[in-house]
């Protein structure tokens, strides 16, 4: 089963951090860390889950919260 990830919105805070929000699904793990690290999130059930990801101002990965 293929995974999917879709960013719906993005914003920049006053210190230069980037925040992305969107949805993902298909109950297959998605690695939200764009670097060498790993931050896997798996959607729960057949409905898509929502995520918020922070990319730090220095372009390093901050975190992802999914629900």
N, C-alpha and C positions, 0 to 999 in steps of 0.2 A: 504494500500500500504506500503510495507516495505521500509525502508530507507537504503541507503548504503553509506559507507565512505571508501575511499581507500587512504592510504598514499603512495606517489610515491617517495618521496625524504626526506632525513633528513640531517642536518648538525649541527655542534657545533661551536659556535664562541669562540674567545680567552678568554672570561670571563666565559665560561661554560654554556651559554644559548643554548637551543636546539630549532631548527627551523624545522618544519615539513611542507611539501607541498603535496598537492594531490587534489582529487576531491570528490564530494559528489552529491547526487541527489535524485530524486523521489518526489520532492516538499513536503517533510515531514521534520519538524524541527529536526536539529541535535544539541545536546548540546556538544560543544567543550571543556567546562570546566571539567577536570577530577576530580575535587574536589566537595565540597558541593555546590559551586556556580553554576550559570547557565549562559551560553553564547550561546543562540540559533541562528542558522543561517538556512535559508530555501533556497533551490535552486530555481531559477527563470526559469520557463518553463521546457520543456521536456529535454533540454540538461543539462549535468552536469555542476556544478559550480566548480571553483577552490578555494582552501583555502591555507593560510599560517598561521600557529599557532606557537606562541612562548611559550616555557616553560622556566621559569627563572632558573638560576643556582641553586637556593635553592629548586628547584623542584615544586615551586608554579606556578600556571597558569599565563601567561602573557597576551596574547590577541590572537584573531583570526581575520583575514581579509578575506573576501570572495568576489569573483567577478565572 
